[in-house]
């Protein structure tokens, strides 16, 4: 394995100043703040997350406060962050933390994985970035760095256990240094080793990068392509939720719910899928946010 210690040195001087990296953030919200930020950052740009995160934590500064909220309040507060099922999963996690762990987000990865909506990445991110433990934390950005540096591939393949194993072998032995290294690899992939326009001249580990040494071959891009948003069922779902969030008491008569949507069947399909996902309720000709 190459020695990638320089990436941690780079991170200490070049990392973006983000709220969840500040000591005062951890002092105020402890591991709960880390958990909320990680939920929001899934598939959502940092610039959109920051104002929502601040508002969320001011309203619900700990899991117990959020556990007392209704699903409708949670979906309303999620606003336009996208993929709103994350809001319900986070609400479920808050309830579980309150009931099982006395309102304190657990440190153990197995206990974190047992919470609603938490997978390998989020569990390890909380254990590492909130508690400082030594675990591999691998997101999309990290996987891209590993693919290029270790394998010489332009893009990573599908996620696998191998990513965690590779990262584990690269981690420094000291807990604090391993946490910095995890954050540094993620940051490098986010701002330098990007998917479409990597800035290899600015990379602190380009001399150790197999892909760079091979001349940056394009190779085959096996990443899944997200379907176009415009005109999609996702757009229809978003329009329905937006209308419900702005409706009095979060409820509207079915016939008054985005009546001008160009595809009536798609609108009905969107409503049905929201109900199926627990993001809406429908009864007696009225559609509402979950109660």
ZADO-1210 file (C-alpha; in nm, 4 decimals, padded with zeros to 6 digits):
<atoms>
<atom x="00.0000" y="00.0000" z="00.0000" code="UNK" pos="1"/>
<atom x="00.1325" y="00.3497" z="-00.0798" code="UNK" pos="2"/>
<atom x="00.2065" y="00.5964" z="00.1985" code="UNK" pos="3"/>
<atom x="-00.0624" y="00.8635" z="00.1744" code="UNK" pos="4"/>
<atom x="00.0328" y="01.0596" z="00.4868" code="UNK" pos="5"/>
<atom x="00.0602" y="01.3798" z="00.2826" code="UNK" pos="6"/>
<atom x="-00.3153" y="01.3871" z="00.2320" code="UNK" pos="7"/>
<atom x="-00.3632" y="01.4510" z="00.6050" code="UNK" pos="8"/>
<atom x="-00.1089" y="01.7340" z="00.5981" code="UNK" pos="9"/>
<atom x="-00.2914" y="01.8854" z="00.3000" code="UNK" pos="10"/>
<atom x="-00.6256" y="01.8554" z="00.4799" code="UNK" pos="11"/>
<atom x="-00.5038" y="02.0362" z="00.7892" code="UNK" pos="12"/>
<atom x="-00.4163" y="02.3433" z="00.5838" code="UNK" pos="13"/>
<atom x="-00.6698" y="02.3281" z="00.2989" code="UNK" pos="14"/>
<atom x="-00.9916" y="02.1768" z="00.4363" code="UNK" pos="15"/>
<atom x="-01.3106" y="02.3751" z="00.3876" code="UNK" pos="16"/>
<atom x="-01.4496" y="02.5465" z="00.6956" code="UNK" pos="17"/>
<atom x="-01.7746" y="02.3528" z="00.7396" code="UNK" pos="18"/>
<atom x="-02.0002" y="02.3805" z="01.0455" code="UNK" pos="19"/>
<atom x="-01.9777" y="02.0148" z="01.1474" code="UNK" pos="20"/>
<atom x="-01.5973" y="02.0365" z="01.1554" code="UNK" pos="21"/>
<atom x="-01.5890" y="02.3138" z="01.4156" code="UNK" pos="22"/>
<atom x="-01.5268" y="02.2342" z="01.7851" code="UNK" pos="23"/>
<atom x="-01.8207" y="02.4521" z="01.8931" code="UNK" pos="24"/>
<atom x="-02.0549" y="02.2425" z="01.6791" code="UNK" pos="25"/>
<atom x="-01.9566" y="01.9284" z="01.8677" code="UNK" pos="26"/>
<atom x="-01.9719" y="02.1113" z="02.1994" code="UNK" pos="27"/>
<atom x="-02.3297" y="02.2184" z="02.1263" code="UNK" pos="28"/>
<atom x="-02.4752" y="01.9079" z="01.9627" code="UNK" pos="29"/>
<atom x="-02.2355" y="01.6195" z="02.0349" code="UNK" pos="30"/>
<atom x="-02.2837" y="01.3080" z="01.8220" code="UNK" pos="31"/>
<atom x="-02.6424" y="01.4064" z="01.7394" code="UNK" pos="32"/>
<atom x="-02.5156" y="01.6946" z="01.5265" code="UNK" pos="33"/>
<atom x="-02.2867" y="01.4600" z="01.3366" code="UNK" pos="34"/>
<atom x="-02.5692" y="01.2130" z="01.2794" code="UNK" pos="35"/>
<atom x="-02.8053" y="01.4809" z="01.1463" code="UNK" pos="36"/>
<atom x="-02.5388" y="01.6284" z="00.9191" code="UNK" pos="37"/>
<atom x="-02.4559" y="01.2873" z="00.7738" code="UNK" pos="38"/>
<atom x="-02.8230" y="01.2161" z="00.6990" code="UNK" pos="39"/>
<atom x="-02.8594" y="01.5506" z="00.5226" code="UNK" pos="40"/>
<atom x="-02.5363" y="01.5205" z="00.3237" code="UNK" pos="41"/>
<atom x="-02.6431" y="01.1981" z="00.1553" code="UNK" pos="42"/>
<atom x="-02.6942" y="01.2883" z="-00.2130" code="UNK" pos="43"/>
<atom x="-02.7272" y="01.6591" z="-00.1287" code="UNK" pos="44"/>
<atom x="-02.4681" y="01.9355" z="-00.1926" code="UNK" pos="45"/>
<atom x="-02.2988" y="02.0966" z="00.1067" code="UNK" pos="46"/>
<atom x="-02.4250" y="02.4438" z="00.0165" code="UNK" pos="47"/>
<atom x="-02.7873" y="02.3297" z="00.0408" code="UNK" pos="48"/>
<atom x="-02.7348" y="02.1393" z="00.3641" code="UNK" pos="49"/>
<atom x="-02.5761" y="02.4136" z="00.5764" code="UNK" pos="50"/>
<atom x="-02.8819" y="02.6418" z="00.6262" code="UNK" pos="51"/>
<atom x="-03.1157" y="02.3453" z="00.6761" code="UNK" pos="52"/>
<atom x="-02.8810" y="02.1864" z="00.9290" code="UNK" pos="53"/>
<atom x="-02.8631" y="02.5035" z="01.1351" code="UNK" pos="54"/>
<atom x="-03.2414" y="02.5428" z="01.1399" code="UNK" pos="55"/>
<atom x="-03.2924" y="02.1755" z="01.2204" code="UNK" pos="56"/>
<atom x="-03.0563" y="02.1706" z="01.5171" code="UNK" pos="57"/>
<atom x="-03.1926" y="02.4951" z="01.6567" code="UNK" pos="58"/>
<atom x="-03.5370" y="02.3371" z="01.6556" code="UNK" pos="59"/>
<atom x="-03.4310" y="01.9898" z="01.7688" code="UNK" pos="60"/>
<atom x="-03.0907" y="02.0164" z="01.9426" code="UNK" pos="61"/>
<atom x="-03.0946" y="01.6562" z="02.0637" code="UNK" pos="62"/>
<atom x="-03.2633" y="01.3242" z="01.9777" code="UNK" pos="63"/>
<atom x="-03.5188" y="01.3519" z="02.2597" code="UNK" pos="64"/>
<atom x="-03.6476" y="01.6825" z="02.1270" code="UNK" pos="65"/>
<atom x="-03.6887" y="01.5425" z="01.7788" code="UNK" pos="66"/>
<atom x="-03.8465" y="01.2195" z="01.9020" code="UNK" pos="67"/>
<atom x="-04.1310" y="01.4277" z="02.0458" code="UNK" pos="68"/>
<atom x="-04.2072" y="01.5825" z="01.7062" code="UNK" pos="69"/>
<atom x="-04.4713" y="01.4461" z="01.4709" code="UNK" pos="70"/>
<atom x="-04.3825" y="01.2962" z="01.1324" code="UNK" pos="71"/>
<atom x="-04.5635" y="01.5900" z="00.9693" code="UNK" pos="72"/>
<atom x="-04.3396" y="01.8406" z="01.1498" code="UNK" pos="73"/>
<atom x="-04.0318" y="01.6489" z="01.0434" code="UNK" pos="74"/>
<atom x="-04.1315" y="01.6305" z="00.6763" code="UNK" pos="75"/>
<atom x="-04.2262" y="01.9986" z="00.6854" code="UNK" pos="76"/>
<atom x="-03.8880" y="02.0971" z="00.8298" code="UNK" pos="77"/>
<atom x="-03.7032" y="01.8864" z="00.5717" code="UNK" pos="78"/>
<atom x="-03.8377" y="02.1314" z="00.3122" code="UNK" pos="79"/>
<atom x="-03.6597" y="02.1011" z="-00.0260" code="UNK" pos="80"/>
<atom x="-03.3583" y="01.8929" z="00.0744" code="UNK" pos="81"/>
<atom x="-03.4746" y="01.6091" z="-00.1474" code="UNK" pos="82"/>
<atom x="-03.5139" y="01.2363" z="-00.0841" code="UNK" pos="83"/>
<atom x="-03.7554" y="01.3113" z="00.2033" code="UNK" pos="84"/>
<atom x="-03.7664" y="00.9545" z="00.3303" code="UNK" pos="85"/>
<atom x="-03.4404" y="01.0494" z="00.4992" code="UNK" pos="86"/>
<atom x="-03.6440" y="01.2774" z="00.7257" code="UNK" pos="87"/>
<atom x="-03.8612" y="00.9883" z="00.8426" code="UNK" pos="88"/>
<atom x="-03.5569" y="00.7657" z="00.8911" code="UNK" pos="89"/>
<atom x="-03.3880" y="01.0353" z="01.0972" code="UNK" pos="90"/>
<atom x="-03.7055" y="01.0741" z="01.3020" code="UNK" pos="91"/>
<atom x="-03.7114" y="00.6983" z="01.3584" code="UNK" pos="92"/>
<atom x="-03.3464" y="00.7062" z="01.4621" code="UNK" pos="93"/>
<atom x="-03.4186" y="00.9840" z="01.7122" code="UNK" pos="94"/>
<atom x="-03.7013" y="00.7804" z="01.8643" code="UNK" pos="95"/>
<atom x="-03.4810" y="00.4707" z="01.8856" code="UNK" pos="96"/>
<atom x="-03.1928" y="00.6660" z="02.0443" code="UNK" pos="97"/>
<atom x="-03.4339" y="00.8128" z="02.2980" code="UNK" pos="98"/>
<atom x="-03.5954" y="00.4811" z="02.3846" code="UNK" pos="99"/>
<atom x="-03.2931" y="00.2504" z="02.3706" code="UNK" pos="100"/>
<atom x="-02.9993" y="00.4734" z="02.4625" code="UNK" pos="101"/>
<atom x="-03.1365" y="00.7369" z="02.6982" code="UNK" pos="102"/>
<atom x="-03.1207" y="01.0095" z="02.4355" code="UNK" pos="103"/>
<atom x="-02.7469" y="00.9677" z="02.3677" code="UNK" pos="104"/>
<atom x="-02.6362" y="00.8624" z="02.0183" code="UNK" pos="105"/>
<atom x="-02.4448" y="00.5351" z="02.0675" code="UNK" pos="106"/>
<atom x="-02.0764" y="00.4989" z="01.9927" code="UNK" pos="107"/>
<atom x="-02.0680" y="00.1311" z="01.8997" code="UNK" pos="108"/>
<atom x="-02.0941" y="00.0667" z="01.5256" code="UNK" pos="109"/>
<atom x="-02.3222" y="-00.2352" z="01.5718" code="UNK" pos="110"/>
<atom x="-02.5613" y="-00.0301" z="01.7857" code="UNK" pos="111"/>
<atom x="-02.5555" y="00.2505" z="01.5310" code="UNK" pos="112"/>
<atom x="-02.6314" y="00.0067" z="01.2498" code="UNK" pos="113"/>
<atom x="-02.9365" y="-00.1103" z="01.4447" code="UNK" pos="114"/>
<atom x="-03.0921" y="00.2384" z="01.4233" code="UNK" pos="115"/>
<atom x="-03.3447" y="00.3126" z="01.1444" code="UNK" pos="116"/>
<atom x="-03.1981" y="00.4435" z="00.8200" code="UNK" pos="117"/>
<atom x="-02.8338" y="00.3967" z="00.9184" code="UNK" pos="118"/>
<atom x="-02.5982" y="00.1976" z="00.6975" code="UNK" pos="119"/>
<atom x="-02.2279" y="00.1191" z="00.6922" code="UNK" pos="120"/>
<atom x="-02.1160" y="00.4669" z="00.5967" code="UNK" pos="121"/>
<atom x="-02.3266" y="00.6656" z="00.8446" code="UNK" pos="122"/>
<atom x="-02.2552" y="00.4323" z="01.1365" code="UNK" pos="123"/>
<atom x="-01.8817" y="00.4557" z="01.0873" code="UNK" pos="124"/>
<atom x="-01.8935" y="00.8297" z="01.0190" code="UNK" pos="125"/>
<atom x="-02.0602" y="00.8909" z="01.3557" code="UNK" pos="126"/>
<atom x="-01.8188" y="00.6612" z="01.5406" code="UNK" pos="127"/>
<atom x="-01.5195" y="00.8317" z="01.3774" code="UNK" pos="128"/>
<atom x="-01.6144" y="01.1976" z="01.3458" code="UNK" pos="129"/>
<atom x="-01.8190" y="01.2288" z="01.6651" code="UNK" pos="130"/>
<atom x="-01.6308" y="00.9904" z="01.8932" code="UNK" pos="131"/>
<atom x="-01.2856" y="00.9711" z="01.7345" code="UNK" pos="132"/>
<atom x="-01.2724" y="00.5922" z="01.7005" code="UNK" pos="133"/>
<atom x="-01.0671" y="00.4107" z="01.4381" code="UNK" pos="134"/>
<atom x="-01.2865" y="00.2760" z="01.1579" code="UNK" pos="135"/>
<atom x="-01.2760" y="00.3078" z="00.7786" code="UNK" pos="136"/>
<atom x="-01.5224" y="00.5689" z="00.6508" code="UNK" pos="137"/>
<atom x="-01.5848" y="00.5300" z="00.2780" code="UNK" pos="138"/>
<atom x="-01.8177" y="00.7530" z="00.0786" code="UNK" pos="139"/>
<atom x="-01.8399" y="00.8084" z="-00.2974" code="UNK" pos="140"/>
<atom x="-01.5556" y="01.0592" z="-00.2915" code="UNK" pos="141"/>
<atom x="-01.3274" y="00.8266" z="-00.0960" code="UNK" pos="142"/>
<atom x="-01.4058" y="00.5382" z="-00.3283" code="UNK" pos="143"/>
<atom x="-01.3050" y="00.7477" z="-00.6294" code="UNK" pos="144"/>
<atom x="-00.9711" y="00.8403" z="-00.4677" code="UNK" pos="145"/>
<atom x="-00.9047" y="00.4747" z="-00.3822" code="UNK" pos="146"/>
<atom x="-00.9940" y="00.3623" z="-00.7349" code="UNK" pos="147"/>
<atom x="-00.7497" y="00.6071" z="-00.8892" code="UNK" pos="148"/>
<atom x="-00.4636" y="00.5862" z="-00.6417" code="UNK" pos="149"/>
<atom x="-00.4696" y="00.2117" z="-00.5742" code="UNK" pos="150"/>
<atom x="-00.6276" y="00.0549" z="-00.8832" code="UNK" pos="151"/>
<atom x="-00.5442" y="00.3063" z="-01.1560" code="UNK" pos="152"/>
<atom x="-00.9107" y="00.3327" z="-01.2588" code="UNK" pos="153"/>
<atom x="-01.0787" y="00.6580" z="-01.3555" code="UNK" pos="154"/>
<atom x="-01.3959" y="00.5734" z="-01.1672" code="UNK" pos="155"/>
<atom x="-01.4777" y="00.3237" z="-00.8921" code="UNK" pos="156"/>
<atom x="-01.6857" y="00.0148" z="-00.9539" code="UNK" pos="157"/>
<atom x="-01.9892" y="-00.0766" z="-00.7490" code="UNK" pos="158"/>
<atom x="-01.9506" y="-00.0402" z="-00.3694" code="UNK" pos="159"/>
<atom x="-01.8147" y="-00.3502" z="-00.1983" code="UNK" pos="160"/>
<atom x="-01.6575" y="-00.4707" z="00.1235" code="UNK" pos="161"/>
<atom x="-01.3224" y="-00.4411" z="-00.0513" code="UNK" pos="162"/>
<atom x="-01.3432" y="-00.0605" z="-00.0204" code="UNK" pos="163"/>
<atom x="-01.3601" y="-00.0856" z="00.3585" code="UNK" pos="164"/>
<atom x="-01.0779" y="-00.3392" z="00.3668" code="UNK" pos="165"/>
<atom x="-00.8549" y="-00.1184" z="00.1502" code="UNK" pos="166"/>
<atom x="-00.9256" y="00.1866" z="00.3627" code="UNK" pos="167"/>
<atom x="-00.8557" y="-00.0074" z="00.6824" code="UNK" pos="168"/>
<atom x="-00.5093" y="-00.0993" z="00.5550" code="UNK" pos="169"/>
<atom x="-00.4375" y="00.2663" z="00.4783" code="UNK" pos="170"/>
<atom x="-00.5522" y="00.4088" z="00.8128" code="UNK" pos="171"/>
<atom x="-00.2914" y="00.5367" z="01.0584" code="UNK" pos="172"/>
<atom x="-00.2766" y="00.3353" z="01.3794" code="UNK" pos="173"/>
<atom x="-00.3558" y="00.6281" z="01.6099" code="UNK" pos="174"/>
<atom x="-00.7283" y="00.6963" z="01.6492" code="UNK" pos="175"/>
<atom x="-00.6997" y="01.0738" z="01.6117" code="UNK" pos="176"/>
<atom x="-00.4813" y="01.0475" z="01.3018" code="UNK" pos="177"/>
<atom x="-00.7102" y="00.7886" z="01.1447" code="UNK" pos="178"/>
<atom x="-01.0075" y="01.0247" z="01.1888" code="UNK" pos="179"/>
<atom x="-00.8151" y="01.3029" z="01.0149" code="UNK" pos="180"/>
<atom x="-00.7135" y="01.0676" z="00.7351" code="UNK" pos="181"/>
<atom x="-01.0742" y="00.9575" z="00.6798" code="UNK" pos="182"/>
<atom x="-01.1871" y="01.3194" z="00.6545" code="UNK" pos="183"/>
<atom x="-00.8908" y="01.4080" z="00.4320" code="UNK" pos="184"/>
<atom x="-00.9640" y="01.1361" z="00.1767" code="UNK" pos="185"/>
<atom x="-01.3275" y="01.2438" z="00.1557" code="UNK" pos="186"/>
<atom x="-01.2279" y="01.6092" z="00.1179" code="UNK" pos="187"/>
<atom x="-00.9714" y="01.5262" z="-00.1494" code="UNK" pos="188"/>
<atom x="-01.2332" y="01.3473" z="-00.3564" code="UNK" pos="189"/>
<atom x="-01.4840" y="01.6283" z="-00.3093" code="UNK" pos="190"/>
<atom x="-01.2671" y="01.9224" z="-00.4115" code="UNK" pos="191"/>
<atom x="-00.9579" y="01.7920" z="-00.5994" code="UNK" pos="192"/>
<atom x="-01.0027" y="01.4336" z="-00.7212" code="UNK" pos="193"/>
<atom x="-01.3456" y="01.5089" z="-00.8630" code="UNK" pos="194"/>
<atom x="-01.5404" y="01.2851" z="-01.0985" code="UNK" pos="195"/>
<atom x="-01.5369" y="01.5020" z="-01.4115" code="UNK" pos="196"/>
<atom x="-01.2524" y="01.7516" z="-01.3738" code="UNK" pos="197"/>
<atom x="-00.9802" y="01.6233" z="-01.1393" code="UNK" pos="198"/>
<atom x="-00.7189" y="01.8837" z="-01.0435" code="UNK" pos="199"/>
<atom x="-00.4179" y="01.6551" z="-01.0424" code="UNK" pos="200"/>
<atom x="-00.1742" y="01.9480" z="-01.0366" code="UNK" pos="201"/>
<atom x="-00.3156" y="02.0409" z="-00.6956" code="UNK" pos="202"/>
<atom x="-00.3243" y="01.6882" z="-00.5551" code="UNK" pos="203"/>
<atom x="-00.0926" y="01.6226" z="-00.2593" code="UNK" pos="204"/>
<atom x="-00.0629" y="01.2522" z="-00.3438" code="UNK" pos="205"/>
<atom x="-00.0369" y="01.2627" z="-00.7255" code="UNK" pos="206"/>
<atom x="00.3118" y="01.1084" z="-00.7037" code="UNK" pos="207"/>
<atom x="00.1564" y="00.8038" z="-00.5353" code="UNK" pos="208"/>
<atom x="-00.1393" y="00.7816" z="-00.7738" code="UNK" pos="209"/>
<atom x="-00.1395" y="00.4860" z="-01.0113" code="UNK" pos="210"/>
<atom x="-00.4019" y="00.6450" z="-01.2370" code="UNK" pos="211"/>
<atom x="-00.1919" y="00.9603" z="-01.2745" code="UNK" pos="212"/>
<atom x="00.1185" y="00.7535" z="-01.3479" code="UNK" pos="213"/>
<atom x="-00.0698" y="00.5657" z="-01.6217" code="UNK" pos="214"/>
<atom x="-00.1591" y="00.8917" z="-01.7942" code="UNK" pos="215"/>
<atom x="-00.5130" y="00.9221" z="-01.6534" code="UNK" pos="216"/>
<atom x="-00.6792" y="00.6619" z="-01.8818" code="UNK" pos="217"/>
<atom x="-01.0529" y="00.7111" z="-01.9205" code="UNK" pos="218"/>
<atom x="-01.1536" y="00.3458" z="-01.8909" code="UNK" pos="219"/>
<atom x="-01.5174" y="00.2402" z="-01.8613" code="UNK" pos="220"/>
<atom x="-01.7508" y="00.4455" z="-01.6456" code="UNK" pos="221"/>
<atom x="-01.9768" y="00.1968" z="-01.4653" code="UNK" pos="222"/>
<atom x="-02.1456" y="00.4500" z="-01.2403" code="UNK" pos="223"/>
<atom x="-02.5239" y="00.4397" z="-01.2374" code="UNK" pos="224"/>
<atom x="-02.6792" y="00.7352" z="-01.4139" code="UNK" pos="225"/>
<atom x="-02.9574" y="00.9149" z="-01.2333" code="UNK" pos="226"/>
<atom x="-03.2729" y="00.9516" z="-01.4389" code="UNK" pos="227"/>
<atom x="-03.3600" y="01.2993" z="-01.5657" code="UNK" pos="228"/>
<atom x="-03.5493" y="01.4980" z="-01.3005" code="UNK" pos="229"/>
<atom x="-03.7581" y="01.7165" z="-01.5303" code="UNK" pos="230"/>
<atom x="-04.0880" y="01.5414" z="-01.6011" code="UNK" pos="231"/>
<atom x="-04.0044" y="01.2475" z="-01.3734" code="UNK" pos="232"/>
<atom x="-04.2084" y="01.0847" z="-01.0980" code="UNK" pos="233"/>
<atom x="-03.9553" y="01.2348" z="-00.8547" code="UNK" pos="234"/>
<atom x="-04.0503" y="01.5806" z="-00.9730" code="UNK" pos="235"/>
<atom x="-04.4195" y="01.4989" z="-00.9300" code="UNK" pos="236"/>
<atom x="-04.3570" y="01.3677" z="-00.5779" code="UNK" pos="237"/>
<atom x="-04.1703" y="01.6856" z="-00.4934" code="UNK" pos="238"/>
<atom x="-04.4542" y="01.8994" z="-00.6250" code="UNK" pos="239"/>
<atom x="-04.7105" y="01.7123" z="-00.4143" code="UNK" pos="240"/>
<atom x="-04.5020" y="01.7436" z="-00.0974" code="UNK" pos="241"/>
<atom x="-04.4346" y="02.1117" z="-00.1642" code="UNK" pos="242"/>
<atom x="-04.8077" y="02.1777" z="-00.1978" code="UNK" pos="243"/>
<atom x="-04.8814" y="01.9896" z="00.1261" code="UNK" pos="244"/>
<atom x="-04.6076" y="02.1759" z="00.3150" code="UNK" pos="245"/>
<atom x="-04.7663" y="02.5069" z="00.2168" code="UNK" pos="246"/>
<atom x="-05.1252" y="02.3965" z="00.2847" code="UNK" pos="247"/>
<atom x="-05.3076" y="02.4852" z="00.6079" code="UNK" pos="248"/>
<atom x="-05.2514" y="02.1998" z="00.8546" code="UNK" pos="249"/>
<atom x="-05.0537" y="02.0176" z="00.5843" code="UNK" pos="250"/>
<atom x="-05.3691" y="01.8820" z="00.4197" code="UNK" pos="251"/>
<atom x="-05.5521" y="01.9358" z="00.0894" code="UNK" pos="252"/>
<atom x="-05.8503" y="01.7949" z="-00.0919" code="UNK" pos="253"/>
<atom x="-05.7349" y="01.5479" z="-00.3553" code="UNK" pos="254"/>
<atom x="-05.8886" y="01.7432" z="-00.6434" code="UNK" pos="255"/>
<atom x="-05.7097" y="02.0629" z="-00.5301" code="UNK" pos="256"/>
<atom x="-05.3665" y="01.9014" z="-00.5110" code="UNK" pos="257"/>
<atom x="-05.1521" y="02.0256" z="-00.8038" code="UNK" pos="258"/>
<atom x="-05.4581" y="02.0138" z="-01.0348" code="UNK" pos="259"/>
<atom x="-05.2625" y="02.1636" z="-01.3247" code="UNK" pos="260"/>
<atom x="-05.0011" y="01.8893" z="-01.3311" code="UNK" pos="261"/>
<atom x="-04.9731" y="01.7923" z="-01.6998" code="UNK" pos="262"/>
<atom x="-04.9945" y="01.4168" z="-01.6396" code="UNK" pos="263"/>
<atom x="-05.2852" y="01.3246" z="-01.4119" code="UNK" pos="264"/>
<atom x="-05.1830" y="00.9592" z="-01.3957" code="UNK" pos="265"/>
<atom x="-04.8325" y="01.0587" z="-01.2899" code="UNK" pos="266"/>
<atom x="-04.9719" y="01.2882" z="-01.0205" code="UNK" pos="267"/>
<atom x="-05.1851" y="01.0049" z="-00.8815" code="UNK" pos="268"/>
<atom x="-04.8894" y="00.7693" z="-00.8983" code="UNK" pos="269"/>
<atom x="-04.6799" y="01.0219" z="-00.7056" code="UNK" pos="270"/>
<atom x="-04.9448" y="01.0502" z="-00.4347" code="UNK" pos="271"/>
<atom x="-04.9748" y="00.6718" z="-00.4071" code="UNK" pos="272"/>
<atom x="-04.5984" y="00.6323" z="-00.3759" code="UNK" pos="273"/>
<atom x="-04.5780" y="00.9016" z="-00.1062" code="UNK" pos="274"/>
<atom x="-04.8491" y="00.7253" z="00.0892" code="UNK" pos="275"/>
<atom x="-04.6670" y="00.3931" z="00.0464" code="UNK" pos="276"/>
<atom x="-04.3442" y="00.5512" z="00.1764" code="UNK" pos="277"/>
<atom x="-04.5176" y="00.6963" z="00.4813" code="UNK" pos="278"/>
<atom x="-04.4614" y="01.0529" z="00.3625" code="UNK" pos="279"/>
<atom x="-04.8314" y="01.1256" z="00.3155" code="UNK" pos="280"/>
<atom x="-05.1725" y="00.9954" z="00.4186" code="UNK" pos="281"/>
<atom x="-05.4897" y="00.9779" z="00.2114" code="UNK" pos="282"/>
<atom x="-05.8448" y="00.9256" z="00.3375" code="UNK" pos="283"/>
<atom x="-06.1921" y="01.0483" z="00.2471" code="UNK" pos="284"/>
<atom x="-06.0678" y="01.2505" z="-00.0480" code="UNK" pos="285"/>
<atom x="-05.8046" y="01.4358" z="00.1557" code="UNK" pos="286"/>
<atom x="-05.4264" y="01.4037" z="00.1267" code="UNK" pos="287"/>
<atom x="-05.2121" y="01.5166" z="00.4187" code="UNK" pos="288"/>
<atom x="-04.8644" y="01.4997" z="00.5618" code="UNK" pos="289"/>
<atom x="-04.8194" y="01.2013" z="00.7966" code="UNK" pos="290"/>
<atom x="-04.9685" y="01.2484" z="01.1423" code="UNK" pos="291"/>
</atoms>
